[in-house]
Amino acid sequence: MAYLAKTVRADDMKAPAKVDAKVDAGKAETPKAPETIVFDKAKLGTVKFPHQAHVDKVKNCDTCHGGKVPLFPQKKTELKMADMYKGKGCGSCHDGKEHYDVKAVFKAQGSCTKCHKKEAKPAAQ
């Protein structure tokens, strides 16, 4: 059961159904997350979040989506830059420091164009 397409708009995301490991052991396939999540309502330009690249680095979904207060709940979430600058959401790793045995991660603050890209508008005819 694939749960999302390769690329999905953030507004179209739905949380995957929870799998009860005790009841469904051996029956359920691990839900597959999208490779890319597109945030197309960002004021500074569209953000195409390379989800699979981040999964490959942290190796565990619970790192970002688990715990009592997950960094990114598996539901539609509004991300605010002010919160990231305070170390929440993306800012929990994108703070210029080393994380998960990976070289220093670029700081969200002051690196706007690393994530935000203005889409080229089609030429008027």
N, C-alpha and C positions, 0 to 999 in steps of 0.2 A: 504494500500500500504506500505509494508515494503521497506525501502530504501536500507538497507545494511544487509549482513549476520551477524551472531553472531561474527565472527572473520573475519577481512579483512586486507589485506596487505596495508600499507600506499600508495604504488605506484599504487594500483588499485582503490583508492577512487575517487569518483566523487561527486561534490556538489549536494545536493538535489535540485529539482526544487523549485523555490520560489512560495509560495501560497499567492494569493491575498485574504486577509481575507474578504474584502468587497464583492468581486465577488463570492468567493468560500465558504462563510460562510455556515457551516453545510454540505457541499458536500465533502470536502477533509479530509482525515485522517491525523493526525499529522505524519510527517515523523519519522521513527524509526532509530535511530543511532546504530552503531555496539556496541556490548558489549566490544570487544577488538580490538585494532588497532595494527598491527604488523609492526614495523620498522626493516626490516631485512638487511638494508645496513649500519647500524651503525658500525663504525670501531671497537669499543670496545666490540661489541656483540649485538645480537638481543635485541630489546626493545619491550616488550608486554605491551602496554599501556592499563590499565584497565579502559576504557572509561565509562562504566556503573557505576563503583564505584565512579568516579569523578562526574558524573551526579547526583548520589544520594546525594552527599555532597553539591553541589552548587545549585541544584534544578532548574536552569534556563539556558537554552542554550546560551542566550545573554551574560551571565557572561564571557564566553570564546570566543564565536563566533559572538558577536554583536558589535555595535558601529562603529564609523568611521574608527578606526584602531583596528580590533579585534586581540586578542592574538593568535588565531588560525583560520585563514580564512577557510571556508569549501571548501577547494580545496587542491590539492597536495602542500605541503609546506616543504621546507628544514629547518630542525631544527639544529641550531649550538650551541654547548656548550658555546662558548664565548658569544653568545647573552643571553643564559640562566643565565650565571654568572652576566650579567648586568641587570637582572630583567625582561627580555623579555620571551615570551612563557612560558614554564614550570617554569622558574625562577621567574615569577611574584608571584607564591605561594610557590614554593619550595625554600624558603629563610631562613628556620629555625624559622619563626615567625608564630603566630596564624592567621588563616584565616577562615571566614565563621563559626565562633563559633566552630571550630574544633581545637583540640590540635595542638601545633606547628608542622608544616610540615617540614620534613627533607630537609636540604639544598641540592641542586643539586651539588654544588661544593664540591668535596671530598666524595661524596656518590655514586660513579660510579656504583658499583655492585648492588645497590638497583634497578636499572632499566636495566642496560646492563648485559645480560647473554650470556655466550659462549655456543653455542649449541654443544652437544656431537656429535662427528663424528662417523658414523657407523664403526664397527671393520672391518678391511680388512680380506678377506677370501682367 
